[in-house]
Amino acid sequence: MALIQVNYMSKALFRLVPLNVILPADRFDADNNEYMMKKDQKFKTLYLLHGLLGNYTDWVSRTRIQQWAEEKNLAVVMPSGDNAFYFKSRTPWNDYEAFIGDELPAITRQMFPLSDKREDTFIAGLSMGGYGALRNGIVFSDTFSHVIGLSSALHIFDDLSEEANIGLFDNLEEASKTNLNPKIAAEDMFREKREIPKFYMSCGRQDDLLGVNVDFRDFLRKNGADVTWDEEDGGHDWDFWDSQIKKVLDWLPLL
């Protein structure tokens, strides 16, 4: 399993950005003394987003994603999203929406042997990254066929008071009426009759975000979306996310 660190110039963010990429191109068959990658093979790919205060190293350093991705022959791309919730900020050169939904799949497909098929392209994240995966997976449903939110931070539009504005929005109440709100983004997708991704959602029973995740699960199901839900004991922590990412890889259409 190759673990590759990439630094490239992002047009959406107008700066050098780092990525970690898990690429199973060097899987080795010791019996036949040869690499297992087939000629012209294109890998199914999971774009995996970190949470608040994290960066592109989190998933590799705190879970067993590298081991499990190799077993599944899955490429995994892990970008840094700073603390920006993976959408287009009001400040210049912070278009994380274009970065995640357009630029990142395109540039990584140029760099590595990744499939460009929708059915082979997935997005997941935890907490802030869970919000980013759900919201961008819906907005870019023509790119991502499977969308995963773990302990997703779906509470940011619950309190619309000025004091609750975390600084990313000009006006939190107005933002809640746009597709920055995953429910509005989903309503747009349903109304426009776009392809609907399959969803996997989970949250720990001891996590304060359980209620908002259950609410969004029910909203998606009410509108006909295919949602797999997994609820188990656990908090907002890496023990829970390590357990869940293994279940996610078992759920994805791999191998």
Stockholm file with secondary structure:
# STOCKHOLM 1.0

chainA/1-255         MALIQVNYMSKALFRLVPLNVILPADRFDADNNEYMMKKDQKFKTLYLLHGLLGNYTDWVSRTRIQQWAEEKNLAVVMPSGDNAFYFKSRTPWNDYEAFIGDELPAITRQMFPLSDKREDTFIAGLSMGGYGALRNGIVFSDTFSHVIGLSSALHIFDDLSEEANIGLFDNLEEASKTNLNPKIAAEDMFREKREIPKFYMSCGRQDDLLGVNVDFRDFLRKNGADVTWDEEDGGHDWDFWDSQIKKVLDWLPLL
#=GR chainA/1-255 SS CEEEEEEEEETTTTEEEEEEEEEGGGCEETTTTEECCCTTCCBCEEEEECCTTCCTTHHHHHSCHHHHHHHHTCEEEEECCTTSTTSBCSSTTCBHHHIIIIIHHHHHHHHSCBCCCGGGEEEEEETHHHHHHHHHHHHTTTTCSEEEEESCCCCTTTCCSGGGCCSSCSCHHHHTTSTTSHHHHHHHHHHTTCCCCEEEEEEETTCTTHHHHHHHHHHHHHTTCCEEEEEESCCSSHHHHHHHHHHHHHHSCCC
#=GC SS_cons         CEEEEEEEEETTTTEEEEEEEEEGGGCEETTTTEECCCTTCCBCEEEEECCTTCCTTHHHHHSCHHHHHHHHTCEEEEECCTTSTTSBCSSTTCBHHHIIIIIHHHHHHHHSCBCCCGGGEEEEEETHHHHHHHHHHHHTTTTCSEEEEESCCCCTTTCCSGGGCCSSCSCHHHHTTSTTSHHHHHHHHHHTTCCCCEEEEEEETTCTTHHHHHHHHHHHHHTTCCEEEEEESCCSSHHHHHHHHHHHHHHSCCC
//
